[in-house]
Amino acid sequence: MKNVSASRSIQREYRRLIWAPFCKAVDTYRLIRPGDRIAVCYSGGKDSSLLACCVRDYQAYSGVDFTYEILMLDPGYEKSVRETALRNAESLGFSPTVVEAPIFEAVEEAPRSFCHICAAMRRGYLYKNAGKLGCGKIALGHHLDDVAETTLMSVLYGGQFRGMMPYVPSDSHPGMALIRPLCLVREKDVIEWSKSMELRPITCACRMTRKEEGGARKKTKALLKLLEEETPNVVSNIFASLNRVSLDTVLRYRMDQNAPWVDSLAERLHFEPDSAIMNEDKGR
């Protein structure tokens, strides 16, 4: 079932702010190809709601022959959160396949690093159930602000420069990949669209994150908001930096997560790198 109002708003009122950057991301990074079967992840919030509508419209208007399933993972939502998510889906004209996943319960027993554990468990459930649905790609609703925040957090809190890629092949599930078709869409535009659709807002469903008052991401978001008041294109600049990395200005790099580190300065000056420095962050 197609919601004409949602499609009309994306195609008309938000064509420049949402539809154009969505299509640009899909075309630039080849995220949706003929023959694809995609599991579109839906949580009930603004980002995943927009993602589901954009993928639906792309199937209708792009001419690309692909299929998709709307997959909703319930990690242990409170009853009211789950009901709101399903009502939002109904108002937009789709009915997601709901998968029960007791993730919150398991995470609450973890002594620390619960965000990392939660993300890993979600990813596992998503791959498993997407595979059951015959899907080779999993679409996530991360937008441009998510990309900028994650990149900045990796520098400030993780001591490394890592971006959030539009396309991520899976190492543990051969033949499958994650895609992020909203990676060029600004969060403020997603918010405005969701308001125009009168979607019911969903507060943070994670009880652990609420205890931490939002954690590092909330602080990073506030920092970017402050910086953007002086430099309006600061978020876009962070994304642009992912497209323009000069390896001759970094001390070390590696080609993928499992590859060994390359000491770029040692390579240029032809000396043996300090083994202690090269091994100082093994396992990161």
Secondary structure, 3 states (H helix, E strand, C coil): CCCHHHHHHHHHHCHHHHHHHHHHHHHHCCCCCCCCEEEEECCCCHHHHHHHHHHHHHHHHCCCCCEEEEEEEECCCCHHHHHHHHHHHHHHCCCCEEEECCHHHHHHCCCCCHHHHHHHHHHHHHHHHHHHCCCCEEECCCCHHHHHHHHHHHHHCCCCCCCCCCEEECCCCCCCEEECCCCCCCHHHHHHHHHHCCCCCCCCCCHHHHHCCCHHHHHHHHHHHHHHHHCCCHHHHHHHHHHCCCHHHCCEECCCCCCCCEEHHHHHHCCCCCHHHHCCCCCC
